[in-house]
Amino acid sequence: MTTAYLAADGFEAQLREELARRGVAIATEHGRLVVAEGAAVHAAWAANVWHECIELPVASISTAAKSLRDIQRNWAMYAPLHHRRAALIQERLPHVSAKPVIFPAAAPTAPLGSWTLLAPDRMLAAPRCSSPFANGEVELVEDKVGPPSRAYLKLWEALVRLRRWPQPGERCLDLGASPGGWTWVLAKLGAEVVAIDKAPLDPRVAAMSGVEWRGESAFALEPASIGPVDWLFSDVICYPARLLRLVERWRATGQVKNFVCTIKFQGETDHETAEAFAALPGAKVLHLHNNKHELTFMLVTAS
């Protein structure tokens, strides 16, 4: 069995390090695509994981396209090499809509395979992939007026991928909220938001319905002073181990139903702590298309 891991753009080194920690031996690399023998392992730094890859001969453009169509309908191309030839093959495949996502909207559910030309006469294809988006890239229709920063795109993407988001009247805690990008998202959804940060919110966000700002430290905050919340969000800047302790503290209270937190790395990538987050029951840890040198931790209860 062959598995391929498409590294998040600019984070190829982090993916190689992560796979090495999991005992995965890389066979070949093709641009950002890392090919290895064996079943897939969890890889947070992979924008997309290609499961059960197969190699197919490419005698001609038409036969290559037919080979893919015979397997299934929907395919996304990754072409770091032989791009013109690959594009001609893709043109002969059924069109896959790639319109930017208008939030709130759930991620697509239709299967989307991935393929690439390893050489002009040889392709690698995977009918099943971890991401429903082409090459793991989520394009969103941006709001360039309302939010006070671009951090909101990370939260939009996380909720799109979860296929869930806070509903009107649900209670949310936003740690490290200033200037208020994430609070803006939550308030726009109709949620009640307690925003925690020593720095104030943007005045436009602070004035939104359902928003309460507390000028406190996220780490000194007593859970008892907040009470039960439906969602805990954090985009706070801190070392990953400190965020893990904070999450474990709130989990222990039993007062939080769902978590969405950014794990930010300062200097070296702390793979050990990222693995500790991923080991929490029910957790997902992944690199979003809108993440930088950071991962997103998500833990949600059954809907």
C-alpha positions in Angstrom: 0.0 0.0 0.0 1.3 3.5 -0.9 0.3 6.7 0.8 1.2 10.2 -0.3 1.3 13.3 2.0 1.0 16.8 0.4 2.8 19.2 2.7 1.2 22.5 3.6 2.9 25.1 1.5 6.1 26.2 3.1 6.1 23.5 5.8 7.7 20.6 4.0 10.4 20.3 6.8 7.7 20.1 9.5 6.0 17.3 7.6 9.2 15.3 7.1 10.0 15.7 10.8 6.5 14.6 11.8 6.6 11.5 9.5 10.0 10.5 10.9 8.6 10.7 14.4 5.9 8.2 13.3 8.4 5.8 11.7 7.4 6.6 8.2 10.1 6.1 5.6 9.8 8.4 2.7 10.3 6.7 -0.6 10.2 9.7 -3.0 9.3 13.4 -3.0 7.5 15.1 -5.8 7.3 18.8 -5.2 5.5 19.1 -1.9 4.2 15.5 -2.2 5.9 13.0 -0.1 5.3 9.3 -1.1 5.8 6.5 1.4 4.9 2.8 1.6 2.4 1.7 4.2 -1.0 2.7 5.4 -1.6 6.4 6.2 -0.7 7.8 9.6 -2.0 11.0 11.1 0.0 13.9 9.7 -1.0 17.4 11.0 1.4 19.2 8.6 -0.1 17.5 5.6 -2.6 19.7 3.7 -3.9 16.5 2.2 -3.3 12.8 2.6 -3.7 10.6 -0.5 -4.8 7.1 0.6 -4.1 3.9 -1.3 -2.3 5.4 -4.2 -2.0 3.7 -7.5 0.4 4.2 -10.4 -1.1 4.3 -13.9 0.6 4.5 -17.3 0.1 7.5 -19.5 0.1 6.4 -23.1 -1.7 9.6 -24.2 -3.7 12.5 -22.8 -7.0 10.9 -23.7 -6.2 7.5 -22.2 -4.9 9.0 -19.0 -8.1 11.0 -18.6 -10.2 7.8 -19.4 -8.2 5.9 -16.7 -9.2 8.4 -14.1 -12.8 8.7 -15.2 -13.1 4.9 -15.1 -12.2 5.0 -11.4 -14.5 7.9 -10.3 -15.9 11.3 -11.4 -14.2 14.0 -9.3 -10.4 14.6 -9.4 -8.1 17.4 -8.4 -4.7 17.9 -10.1 -1.4 18.6 -8.4 1.2 19.4 -11.0 4.6 20.7 -9.8 6.1 19.2 -12.9 4.9 18.5 -16.5 2.2 21.1 -15.8 1.1 21.7 -19.4 0.6 18.0 -20.1 -1.2 17.5 -16.7 -3.5 20.5 -17.5 -4.5 18.9 -20.8 -5.5 15.7 -19.0 -7.4 17.7 -16.3 -9.4 19.5 -19.1 -10.7 16.1 -20.2 -12.1 15.3 -16.7 -15.5 16.4 -15.4 -15.4 19.9 -14.1 -15.2 20.1 -10.3 -16.7 23.3 -8.9 -14.1 25.2 -6.9 -16.0 28.4 -6.1 -14.8 30.2 -3.0 -16.8 29.3 0.1 -19.2 31.8 1.5 -19.2 31.4 5.3 -21.1 29.9 7.0 -21.1 26.8 4.9 -20.1 23.2 5.5 -17.2 21.6 3.7 -18.2 19.5 0.6 -19.0 15.8 1.2 -18.5 14.5 -2.4 -15.4 12.3 -2.8 -12.5 14.1 -4.4 -9.5 12.2 -5.7 -6.0 13.6 -6.4 -3.5 12.8 -9.1 -0.2 14.0 -10.4 2.2 13.2 -13.2 5.4 11.6 -11.9 6.7 11.6 -15.4 5.2 12.3 -18.8 4.3 8.7 -19.2 3.4 7.8 -15.5 0.8 9.2 -13.1 0.1 8.7 -9.4 -3.6 8.8 -8.3 -5.5 8.4 -5.1 -9.3 8.1 -5.3 -9.7 8.8 -1.6 -8.1 11.8 0.2 -8.3 13.3 3.6 -9.4 16.8 2.4 -12.6 17.5 0.4 -10.8 20.6 -1.1 -8.4 20.5 -4.0 -4.9 20.1 -2.5 -6.3 21.0 0.9 -6.7 24.6 -0.1 -9.8 26.3 1.3 -10.6 29.6 -0.6 -13.0 31.8 1.3 -15.0 34.8 0.2 -13.4 37.4 2.4 -15.1 40.2 4.3 -12.7 43.2 3.9 -14.9 45.6 5.9 -16.2 44.0 9.1 -13.4 42.2 10.9 -10.5 44.1 12.6 -7.9 41.6 11.4 -7.4 38.7 9.0 -7.3 36.2 11.9 -11.0 35.6 11.3 -10.1 33.5 8.2 -8.6 30.8 10.4 -11.8 30.5 12.4 -14.0 30.5 9.4 -11.9 27.7 7.8 -11.9 25.6 11.0 -15.7 25.8 11.3 -16.1 25.0 7.6 -14.0 21.9 8.1 -15.8 20.9 11.2 -19.1 21.4 9.4 -20.4 22.9 12.6 -20.4 26.4 14.2 -21.9 28.2 17.1 -25.6 28.7 16.9 -27.6 31.8 17.9 -27.8 32.0 21.7 -24.9 29.6 22.3 -22.3 30.8 24.8 -18.7 31.2 23.6 -15.5 32.1 25.4 -12.8 33.8 23.3 -9.4 33.7 24.9 -6.8 36.2 23.7 -9.6 38.0 21.8 -8.1 41.4 21.0 -8.5 43.1 18.5 -11.6 40.9 18.1 -11.4 39.0 14.8 -12.7 35.7 16.3 -15.3 37.5 18.5 -16.6 39.3 15.4 -17.1 35.9 13.7 -19.0 34.5 16.7 -21.1 37.6 17.3 -22.1 37.6 13.6 -23.3 34.1 14.1 -25.6 35.3 16.9 -23.7 33.7 19.7 -23.1 35.2 23.1 -19.4 35.9 23.5 -17.2 36.5 26.5 -14.0 38.0 25.1 -11.0 37.8 27.4 -7.9 39.9 26.8 -6.0 42.5 28.7 -6.0 44.6 25.5 -9.4 46.1 24.5 -11.4 45.0 21.5 -11.8 47.1 18.4 -14.7 49.5 19.3 -16.8 48.2 16.5 -16.5 44.6 17.8 -17.1 45.7 21.4 -20.3 47.3 20.4 -21.7 44.2 18.7 -24.8 42.6 20.2 -24.0 39.7 22.7 -20.3 40.7 23.2 -18.9 41.1 26.7 -15.2 42.0 27.1 -13.2 41.3 30.3 -9.8 42.9 30.6 -8.1 39.8 32.1 -5.4 37.3 31.4 -6.6 34.1 29.7 -4.3 32.1 31.9 -5.3 33.7 35.2 -9.0 33.4 34.4 -10.9 31.2 36.8 -13.4 28.8 35.1 -15.8 29.3 38.0 -16.1 33.0 37.1 -17.3 32.1 33.6 -19.5 29.1 34.1 -20.6 26.6 31.4 -19.8 27.5 27.8 -20.8 25.8 24.6 -17.5 26.7 22.9 -14.0 27.7 24.0 -11.9 29.5 21.4 -8.3 30.5 21.7 -6.0 32.3 19.3 -3.8 33.5 22.1 0.0 33.8 21.6 1.8 31.4 23.9 4.0 28.4 24.0 2.2 25.2 23.0 2.8 23.5 26.3 1.2 26.4 28.2 -1.9 26.2 25.9 -2.1 22.4 26.5 -2.2 23.0 30.3 -4.9 25.6 29.8 -7.0 23.3 27.7 -6.6 20.4 30.1 -7.6 22.7 33.0 -10.8 23.7 31.2 -11.5 20.1 30.1 -11.2 19.0 33.7 -14.1 21.3 34.7 -16.6 19.6 32.4 -17.9 23.0 31.6 -16.9 23.2 28.0 -18.6 21.2 25.2 -16.3 22.2 22.2 -12.8 23.6 21.7 -11.1 25.3 18.8 -7.6 26.6 19.6 -4.6 27.7 17.6 -1.3 26.0 18.6 1.3 28.6 17.8 5.0 27.7 17.5 7.8 30.1 18.4 11.1 29.0 16.9 11.3 25.3 16.6 8.2 23.2 16.0 7.1 21.5 19.2 6.0 18.2 17.8 5.8 16.5 21.2 3.1 18.9 22.4 1.2 18.8 19.1 1.1 15.0 19.5 -0.2 15.4 23.1 -3.0 17.6 21.8 -3.8 15.0 19.1 -3.9 12.3 21.7 -6.8 13.9 23.6 -9.9 11.7 23.1 -11.9 13.0 20.1 -9.3 15.6 19.1 -8.3 16.7 15.6 -5.0 18.6 15.0 -4.4 19.9 11.5 -2.7 22.7 9.6 -5.3 25.0 8.0 -4.7 26.6 4.7 -4.9 29.9 6.5 -2.5 28.9 9.3 1.1 30.1 9.4 3.6 28.3 11.7 0.8 27.0 13.8 -1.7 24.2 14.0 -5.4 24.2 14.9 -6.7 21.9 17.7 -10.4 21.0 17.5 -12.4 18.9 19.9 -16.1 18.8 19.6 -18.9 16.8 21.2 -21.3 14.8 19.1 -24.0 17.0 17.6 
